Amino acid sequence: MRNIKYALPLCLALLLSGCRTGAEERPQQPPPVTEPPVTEPPAPPVVPDEPETPVQGAAIIYDTDFGLDVDDVGALAMLHVLADRGEATLLGVVSNVSDPYSPAAIDVINTYYGRPDIPVGLAEGGYYAEAYPYWRDPSPRYIKDLAETFPHDTSTNSAGVPTAVAVYREVLAAQPDRSVTVVSVGFMQNMSALLASGPDVFSPLDGSALVRQKVKKLVIMGGAHPGSSKDLYLAGGREMDASFAKRVLETWPTQTVFNTGEVCGSVTNGQTLAATTPEDNPVRASYTMFFGREGRGRTSWDLCSVLYSVRGLSGPEGRYFDTLTDEHLMLSREGISRWVAPGNDRHVRLTRTMDRRVLQRLLEDFITAEPVGK
Ligand SMILES: [Ca+2]
């Protein structure tokens, strides 16, 4: 359109030589080599403003004890389905078990849902190095089977995988301020190490300042109301080291929402995977390997954390949760937790308002949905 302003002067200048507008007469001779009559510099190449993967919906980092229980798999599947629907963006996944099969198994799920390049990090320190269900013998170790059976490109040698802290710092540094939701569904040594981290190539900020600047909210699956002396994640697992959770509870600088064990303790998921999804679905395979047979469901602790983290208290199906802020969670060095009044402006506790069976159907619909494009 900009060339129009040159059309009239050009016509006037060329009047005597018979300027004509439009296509009223076709030339009898083959036209000369056509060059634009008005010379303008070529447009510079378009440089997109957006990052490579624009964030849609809730921006999520998922911190999981992937391998200890199987609801972590269902919750990761749910994040992918929410991402398929434009409701969430999975920025990174970090494992808080040190088992080297854990990142590879996470990448199996990411690959199945068409997101094979999501950064995956692994906990340091040797904690929980044998990621098997803590109440069982080590035999049903589904993450090893997943990594050895399904497509992925993540090393099963921990030396070839970035640390969880590195993934946290790189992902957070690249995001807008106060935009990221951290979903913690396992142990807390990654978040503790992040808080204690110093400046690096990704950010000049120390860990605490980086979290304060970039994180909107932390959602923790763990604890019980009114308290517990044996909560796995607060007490520090088999190592019984509560110092990681204690640091997070006392110094994490953003609002922290607790999905305590009883909120979704009666809500199951996964029982219809074998009947409704194909055999090459690794979510289905995880549940089958975990239980040793098909058709069994698992408690939806981690899935409820994902639902709240992405959708908040309510969604198209109605109201899922309410919140209470009149107490805060205290943790002793021995790992004994207790909710005590008054509130402290940071700790929020979820309660469930949706009927158990309605919520169960909703979660099952998520984890049995096939990936977009499959
Ligand atoms: Ca978990």
Residues whose N, C-alpha, C, O or C-beta is under 5 A from the ligand:
A	BS01	CA	D65 D72 V185 G186 D302
